[in-house]
Amino acid sequence: MIVCPGDRRLSNAKLKSATGVKTRMASAEEALAATGFGPGGVCPFGLAEGVALFLDKSLASYTTIYPAAGTDSSGVAMTFEQLVTVTGGTVGDFLADPADL
């Protein structure tokens, strides 16, 4: 699972470098089966074992972020540092460079 700003595109090459496999967007059914949450509400907390979590470092530029909290209309306010601590996610650069778009 990738947590990143919604206004930027992910880099498939960077994700492949980080994960070692080719990635793609999960379907709604795949997201629900893997996480227990539907699209727009996938929560980065309490994920099943085996679900890797990647946090884009650009989120650190925001004072407060609102990761989804189980529904497409709920979120929980926290700092990037809190998100990293609570989830244990891997922090990195996973966004496409503007020149690559």
N, C-alpha and C positions, 0 to 999 in steps of 0.2 A: 504494500500500500504506500502511496506517495502523498505527502502533505506539502502543498506549495501554494503560492498565490494564484488565484483563479484567473488573473488577467494575463498570464504568461503561458507559453507552450513548453511542454517537457521535451527534452532531448533524448531521442531513442538511443543515440550513440553513448551518451553519458550514463543512461540507465543500464545499458548492456555492459559498459565498463564496470559499473558498481555491482551488478548482480551476476554477471557472467552468462546471462541468457538474453535472448531477444524478448522484449516486452511489448505489450499491447494493452489497450484499455479493456478492462473486464466488462462483460455484458452485465446487465442488471441482475440476471439470474446468478451469474458467477459471483458477483459482489455479495449478494445476499447469502449464498451458500458458504462462501469463505469467511465472511465477517459477522453474519447475522443482522446486517444493516442494509437498507436499500440505498440506491444512488441519492446523493445529496445529504445523506444522514450517516454515512460511514464514520463511525467514531474511532479515533486512534487509541482509545483506552480499552483495556480488557480484551484484546484480540486473542483469538485462539492460538495456541502454540503452533509455530510453523508459519505464521503470517509475518513476513518481514515488513518493517516500517522504515521508510526513508523520509527525512525531513529536509526540505530545501533550506539552505543557509540564508536565503534572502528573507525568510520570515523574521529573522533577527532584527531587521530594520524597523519593524513595527513595535510600538510601545505595548499594544495589546492585540492579541490575535484571538479568534473565535473558532476553534475547531468544532466540527459537527459533534453533536451529543446524542445521536441516535435517530433523529428525524431530520427532514429537510428544512424544518423551521426552528431548530434548537441549536444552541451553541453554548460553549462555556468560555468565559473570559479568562485569559491567562497570558503570561509572558512566554516568549520563546524558550527561555531557560526553564521555566516550569514544564512546558511541553516535553522538552528533551529529558528532564528528570523523571517525569511521570511515565513516559512511554519507553524510554531506553532506545529510542529510534536512532538510526544512523544518519548523521548530519553530513550533507555534502552539497555540491553544485549539480543540480539535475535539470536546470532550465536551459532551453535553447538560447543561443546567443542571437541577439537581434539581426546580425549579419547573415545568419543561417535561415532566416524565415523568408 
